Amino acid sequence: MMDADVADYQTIYAQKDGAIAAPTAGLHFTRSLLNQLINRGIRIATVTLHVGAGTFRPLSADLLEQHSMHSESGAVSQSAVDIVNRCRQEQGRIIAVGTTSVRVLESAAQDGQLKAWAGETDLFIKPGFEFKVVDGLLTNFHVPRSTLVVLVRTFGGDELIRQAYEEAIAEKYRFFSYGDAMLIL
């Protein structure tokens, strides 16, 4: 790890120790940008998912159904649930910042309704998954053959994500942890 990583490889809104890596989609936010969003009436709900080494492990099987998903601990507070539910009542959209946020929100809604939750999740979001909370996703461009790419393709659809990655390659976007991001609606 480079010395700059110690200071730079964390989101400005991080609150709890425990992850082995920053949720990299959140690295795009500055205090100024968050303040601009809040001033426009956008409510921000924070959640916790302690990213583990398994997030970076490539798919271990040729068939998705055979891949064993790693487990990570996370939490969704009642305050976050209230913010999400209020947004829904007002016909707003829930935009997750990062695949880790998607995993923890969807883990907290496995019975169909978002509830305060804390625990371990090994939720593997793959084709056929029905999203119950998230309407949009801000995410970086991920490593091929990773569970993160599978989640992004499941959310955005194969064709849209294929086009996004083709453009990213052609335009020389940066990939991975310090890379560029895309917004999928």
N, C-alpha and C positions, 0 to 999 in steps of 0.2 A: 504494500500500500504506500502510495506517495504521501509525503507530509501534508500536502494540500487536502488530501482525502479526509484526514482527521477533522479538519474544519469544514470542508465543503460537502462531504458526502452525508448530508443530513438535511431533512426538510426544515424550513423555518418554523413549522408548527408542531414539530415532534415534542412529545411530552413524557414518554415512558421508555426506559431502557429495556432491551430484551431482544431486539432483532439483530440479525447478523449483517443486514444491509438496509439501506434506506429504501423506502418506496419511491423508486426513481421518477415516476411521473410527477411526484410532488416537488422534485428539485427545480421545476420550471417556475415555481411561484416565489415571488418576493413579497415582502411586507406591503410595499406600495401596490402591487397587483391585487393582493387579498383585500386591502382597504378599498380599492376601486370597485371590486366585486361587491363588497358589503355595502358601499355607498349606492350601488345600483339596486339594492334590495335583495341581493342573493344571500341566502342563509347558508352557513357552513356548519356541517355536523362532522365531528371528528370521531373516528373509530380506531381501534387498535388491532393490528395483526402482527405478531412477532415473526417476521420473515425468517425462515430457516434455510439451511443449505439445500434442502430438497427442491426449493424453488428454482435453483439453477441446474439441477440434475436433468440430463436429457431423458426423453422418454425411454423407458426400460424394456419395452415390448413393441413388437411390430403392430399389434392390434391395441387400440386405445383401451378396450375393455380389459386387457391383461396388465395394464400399467398399474403399479401400486403407488398411490399418491401419498406423499409425505404428510405428516400432521404438523400443524402449527397452532399456537394458542392465540386467542384473540378475544375481543370484547366489543360490544355495542351497548352504550349506556342508554338509560331511559331518556336522557336529554336528547341524544342523537335520534332515537325513535320518534320522539315528539316533533323534532324539526322535520324529519322525513314525512311523517304523517300530516303535518300542517301543510307542507309543500304539496302533497298529494291532494289534500282537500281543496287547495287553491288552484288545482289543475296544473301545477308546476312539474318540472322534470327533475329527476334525480340523476345527477351526473357524478359518477364515481371517478375519483382521481387515482388511477392505478388498478391493476389487476388484483392487488392485495385487498384493496377496499371492496372490490366486487366480491371476492371470496368471503370476506367476513360479513358483509351485508347479506349476501345470499345464504350464508350459513345460519344467520340469525333469523331467517325467514323460511326455513325448510318445511314448516307445517303450513305455509301459505301466507302467513302474516308476520311482518317484522315485529320482533319483541326484543326487549333488553336481554342480553345474552353474554355469557363469558364461558370459555372452555376451549377444548381442542377441536380442530376441524381438519378433516382430510378430504373435504369436498373437491372433487375433480369435475370442473365444468367442461363438458365436452358435448359434441353434437347430440341434440335431443333434449338438452337441459332447458327448462322453462325458467326464465328470469322473472323473479317476483318483485324485485325492488328497483333494479338499475335500469334507467332509460337511456343513458349515454355514458361513454367511457373515454376519458383522456388517458392515453397510454403511450409508452415509448415503443420503438420497434424492437422486437425481441429476437432471441436466439432461435434458429431453426430447430425443429424436433424437441421443443420444450412444451411443458404444460401451459406456459403463458401464451404461446402462439395458438395452442388449441383453444384456450379460453377466448382469445381475441377473435379467432375465426368463428367460433360458436356464436359470439355476440354480434359480430358485424357481417357474417356470411362470407363464404369462400371467395366469391367473385369480387366483392368490395375490398376485402383484405388483400387479395392477390394484386389488384390494381394499385392499392396504396403502397405495397412493397415494391412493385415494379417502378412506380414513380420515385419512391425513396432511393432506389438503386440508381435510376437514371439521373436524378438530380443531386446525387451524392449527399443525401441526408446522413446524419450521424446515427448509428445504431447503438443499442444496448444501454448501459447504465447512464452515461453522460450524453445520450443521444437526443435526437429530436423526438417530438411527440406528435400524435395524431388524435383528433377528436372524432369519435364514432357516435353518430346519432341514429 
